[in-house]
Amino acid sequence: MKRYKVEISQYSSNIKIDSNCNSISFVNAGTIDCTINQFILPAGASLSIDGNENEIDTTVYNITFASVGLIQVIKKMYL
C-alpha cells in the first residue's frame, strides 16, 4: 500500500510551481484567463494532469495572469 497526501494551495499572482507529485489539478477560480506553460486556462475552467501508479511529475509549471487572478492548485503527493 502506497501512502500519499493531498496539498491544496491558492495563488493570486504570477508564480512558478515545482510539481513533484503524482497528479496535479489547476482550478481557475478567478474572473480572468491564466496561462500555465503556454496553455490558456479560461476563467472558471480546470485542468488535471494525472500520472500512473508510482509515477512522479517533475514539471515546473509557470502560472501567469494579465492582472490579478485566482488559481487553486491541488497536488497528490506520495509520502
matplotlib code that plots the C-alpha trace (Angstrom):
import matplotlib.pyplot as plt

x = [0.0, 1.4, 0.6, 0.0, -1.1, -3.2, -1.8, -4.1, -2.8, -4.2, -2.3, -3.3, -0.1, 2.4, 4.3, 6.4, 5.3, 7.5, 5.1, 7.0, 3.7, 1.7, -1.2, -1.9, -5.1, -5.5, -8.8, -9.1, -11.4, -10.8, -12.5, -9.7, -7.9, -4.5, -1.7, 0.0, 3.1, 1.6, -1.8, -4.6, -6.9, -10.2, -11.8, -14.0, -12.2, -9.9, -7.0, -6.0, -2.8, -2.6, 0.2, 0.1, 0.8, 4.3, 5.0, 6.2, 5.6, 8.7, 7.4, 7.9, 4.6, 4.8, 1.4, 0.8, -2.1, -2.6, -3.8, -4.8, -6.3, -7.0, -5.9, -6.2, -3.7, -4.3, -1.5, -1.4, 2.0, 3.4, 4.9]
y = [0.0, 3.4, 6.4, 9.9, 13.3, 16.0, 19.5, 22.4, 25.9, 29.2, 31.9, 35.3, 36.4, 35.0, 32.1, 29.0, 25.8, 22.7, 19.8, 16.8, 14.9, 12.1, 14.3, 18.0, 20.0, 23.7, 25.4, 29.0, 30.4, 34.0, 36.2, 36.3, 33.7, 32.5, 30.8, 27.6, 26.8, 28.3, 26.6, 29.2, 28.2, 30.2, 31.7, 29.1, 26.2, 23.5, 21.3, 18.0, 16.1, 12.6, 10.1, 6.3, 4.5, 5.2, 8.0, 11.4, 14.6, 16.8, 19.6, 23.2, 25.0, 28.7, 30.4, 33.9, 36.3, 39.5, 41.2, 39.9, 36.4, 33.4, 29.9, 26.9, 24.1, 20.6, 18.0, 14.3, 13.6, 10.2, 10.0]
z = [0.0, -1.0, 1.2, -0.2, 1.0, -0.8, -0.8, -1.7, -2.4, -3.8, -5.7, -7.0, -8.7, -11.2, -9.8, -10.7, -9.1, -8.8, -9.1, -7.7, -7.4, -8.9, -10.1, -10.2, -10.8, -11.6, -11.0, -12.3, -9.7, -10.9, -13.4, -16.0, -18.0, -16.8, -18.7, -17.5, -19.5, -22.7, -22.1, -21.7, -18.8, -19.1, -16.0, -14.3, -16.1, -14.6, -15.9, -14.4, -15.2, -13.7, -13.5, -13.4, -10.2, -8.8, -11.4, -10.3, -12.4, -12.1, -14.4, -13.3, -14.0, -14.8, -14.0, -15.3, -15.2, -17.2, -14.0, -10.6, -10.8, -8.6, -9.2, -6.9, -7.2, -5.9, -5.7, -4.8, -3.3, -2.3, 1.1]

ax = plt.figure().add_subplot(projection="3d")
ax.plot(x, y, z, "-o")
ax.set_aspect("equal")
plt.show()
